[in-house]
Amino acid sequence: MAFAIGRSVGNAVVRNRLRRRVREVLREAQLPAGDYLFGVAPSAVGLSFDELRGHVIAVVDRCRPRTAPTSSIDPVNS
């Protein structure tokens, strides 16, 4: 897991605090195995922890594998 947090977000203290907050949300989210790069926009600095969690969870949900739709039609006997 890697983070891309540019200097436009803030100084090192601000960037590190934001990185720790996002890392904590991701620890709770239990991502599927894989390599991830998270980019963080400057607007994330002003978010509360709950707002940040909502945004991160929305992104994580898009990364989760989707199950294949099941069909009631049997292709072998059709």
Buried (B, 14 or more C-beta within 10 A) or exposed (E): EEBEBEEEBBEEEBBEEBBEBBEBBBEEBEEEEEEEEBEBEBEBBEBEEEEBBEBBBEBBEEEEEEEEEEEEEEEEEE
